[in-house]
Amino acid sequence: MIQDAPDLSQYVSLDCEASGLEPPARTYPVSVGLCFPDLTTRHWLIRPAEAWLDWPWDPAAETIHGISRELLQSKGLPVEQVAVELADVVAGRTCVSDSDRDIGWIRTLYRAAGQDGAPFPHQEWHNVLEATAKARVSSAIAGLALIDDAVHGARRRFPPTHRADEDARTVMATLRLIAGLDP
């Protein structure tokens, strides 16, 4: 049954790069990126909080995202500043991400900034994908095909780079393709 499509203007996609590959216990976000429905992005490098300095640093993660501890110390913003700016930019929207790890790292960021957790809602990406597909096609099989085509199309247009804002753009581009907003 075809349903009403989610209003994509109410969403922002989020992606994090982190100090380690294991989620999120004793790993922390080193960058966070957002993408809006018009495919514009925001990006923050995060200077490690004092409490994180004793946490392990995974060289394999650094190899993947290319962000060094030295870069974070020299160019990263304080966790408190990133937390405030992120909350201001997201205000009134729901975050979606393609990994549960991302929201764990966002919680780690907000705890380090002295808050209990993120001050904005988060919704599972797959739920938004499915709801958006159901608004366009009437069968579950057609919905899965639409999602699969959109994921591949978005990744061809915006290949994942392990840069938080660019990877967030791939997520939003997928939603836009499913919604029929892009050819």
Legacy VTK file of the C-alpha trace (Angstrom):
# vtk DataFile Version 3.0
C-alpha trace
ASCII
DATASET POLYDATA
POINTS 183 float
0.000 0.000 0.000
1.349 3.424 -0.931
1.706 5.700 2.094
2.529 9.352 2.633
6.217 10.024 2.111
8.280 11.315 5.009
9.025 15.025 4.682
12.750 14.988 3.935
13.062 18.635 4.976
12.682 17.356 8.545
15.818 15.219 8.286
19.543 15.775 8.319
21.987 12.941 7.711
24.896 12.530 10.083
28.197 10.692 9.876
31.138 10.419 12.260
34.735 9.380 11.922
36.297 8.097 15.121
39.480 7.319 17.021
38.905 3.601 16.699
36.995 1.013 14.766
35.263 -0.615 17.701
32.021 1.085 18.621
31.903 3.416 20.816
33.311 2.146 24.118
36.613 3.948 24.648
36.512 5.414 21.160
35.500 8.973 20.424
34.444 11.067 17.453
37.221 12.902 15.636
34.921 14.503 13.082
31.214 14.849 12.495
29.500 15.780 9.272
25.944 16.664 8.387
24.106 16.825 5.095
20.830 18.624 4.512
18.113 17.691 1.999
19.545 20.175 -0.531
22.871 18.244 -0.276
24.744 21.088 1.414
27.018 19.933 4.210
28.661 20.992 7.465
31.779 19.473 8.967
33.593 19.736 12.302
36.971 18.413 13.402
36.871 17.689 17.127
39.769 18.351 19.480
39.842 15.423 21.913
38.332 16.126 25.315
40.758 15.911 28.211
39.135 12.651 29.355
39.725 11.087 25.930
43.474 11.680 25.873
44.134 8.450 27.786
41.862 6.416 25.519
43.496 4.212 22.902
44.167 5.589 19.423
43.706 3.089 16.598
46.215 3.606 13.762
43.946 1.550 11.471
41.140 4.088 11.941
43.560 6.929 11.212
44.623 5.167 8.024
40.993 4.965 6.919
39.944 8.559 7.620
43.335 10.275 7.393
42.830 12.403 10.507
45.801 12.436 12.888
45.866 13.301 16.573
48.162 16.193 15.688
45.618 17.591 13.221
42.882 17.351 15.854
45.014 19.174 18.415
45.904 21.971 15.992
42.693 22.354 13.952
39.979 20.638 16.000
37.317 22.571 17.859
36.577 21.996 21.562
33.883 19.384 22.239
31.693 21.994 23.931
31.755 24.231 20.853
31.010 21.355 18.469
28.138 20.198 20.699
26.544 23.669 20.734
27.019 24.277 17.004
25.750 20.817 16.104
22.631 21.260 18.244
21.975 24.683 16.702
22.339 23.413 13.142
20.217 20.290 13.692
17.505 22.065 15.748
14.013 21.030 14.693
15.196 18.128 12.548
15.730 14.417 13.049
19.152 12.911 12.386
19.545 9.771 10.332
22.755 7.834 9.870
23.660 4.579 8.204
25.407 3.229 11.304
24.374 2.840 14.934
27.981 3.658 15.798
27.437 7.281 14.762
24.783 8.006 17.383
27.003 6.290 19.981
29.828 8.678 19.110
27.429 11.628 19.236
26.412 10.538 22.749
30.118 10.346 23.655
30.582 13.901 22.329
27.658 15.280 24.329
28.689 13.474 27.526
32.164 15.009 27.184
30.453 18.394 26.773
28.632 17.837 30.079
25.245 16.757 28.703
23.333 13.497 29.064
23.046 12.896 25.335
22.235 14.479 22.014
19.551 17.192 22.254
17.974 16.101 18.968
16.143 12.961 17.857
17.714 10.182 15.833
15.876 7.751 13.609
17.134 4.525 12.088
18.153 5.125 8.476
16.581 1.883 7.285
13.206 2.895 8.733
13.314 6.191 6.831
14.403 4.392 3.648
11.531 1.920 3.929
8.922 4.585 4.718
10.108 6.687 1.783
10.038 3.683 -0.567
6.538 2.674 0.602
5.317 6.104 -0.431
6.503 5.491 -4.000
5.742 1.839 -4.720
3.012 -0.566 -3.690
4.898 -3.826 -3.167
7.596 -4.748 -0.697
9.718 -6.289 -3.455
9.525 -3.117 -5.550
10.419 -1.121 -2.431
13.519 -3.226 -1.815
14.552 -2.834 -5.457
14.040 0.937 -5.230
16.176 1.093 -2.077
18.904 -1.067 -3.630
18.980 1.051 -6.795
19.104 4.254 -4.734
21.948 3.035 -2.510
24.021 2.063 -5.561
23.122 5.257 -7.430
24.066 7.496 -4.503
27.360 5.657 -4.014
28.201 6.064 -7.694
27.436 9.791 -7.524
29.015 10.356 -4.097
31.411 7.476 -3.367
32.061 6.935 0.355
35.317 8.665 1.293
35.473 8.292 5.082
35.162 12.049 5.355
32.172 12.641 7.616
30.411 15.351 5.590
30.886 13.553 2.280
29.652 10.244 3.689
26.631 12.053 5.182
25.958 13.403 1.672
25.864 9.846 0.315
23.218 8.965 2.917
21.062 11.991 2.053
21.496 11.396 -1.687
20.134 7.885 -1.155
17.035 9.283 0.549
16.564 11.835 -2.229
16.774 9.137 -4.909
14.217 6.963 -3.132
11.902 9.966 -2.759
12.213 10.668 -6.488
13.822 14.066 -5.927
16.831 13.280 -8.138
16.937 11.472 -11.489
LINES 1 184
183 0 1 2 3 4 5 6 7 8 9 10 11 12 13 14 15 16 17 18 19 20 21 22 23 24 25 26 27 28 29 30 31 32 33 34 35 36 37 38 39 40 41 42 43 44 45 46 47 48 49 50 51 52 53 54 55 56 57 58 59 60 61 62 63 64 65 66 67 68 69 70 71 72 73 74 75 76 77 78 79 80 81 82 83 84 85 86 87 88 89 90 91 92 93 94 95 96 97 98 99 100 101 102 103 104 105 106 107 108 109 110 111 112 113 114 115 116 117 118 119 120 121 122 123 124 125 126 127 128 129 130 131 132 133 134 135 136 137 138 139 140 141 142 143 144 145 146 147 148 149 150 151 152 153 154 155 156 157 158 159 160 161 162 163 164 165 166 167 168 169 170 171 172 173 174 175 176 177 178 179 180 181 182
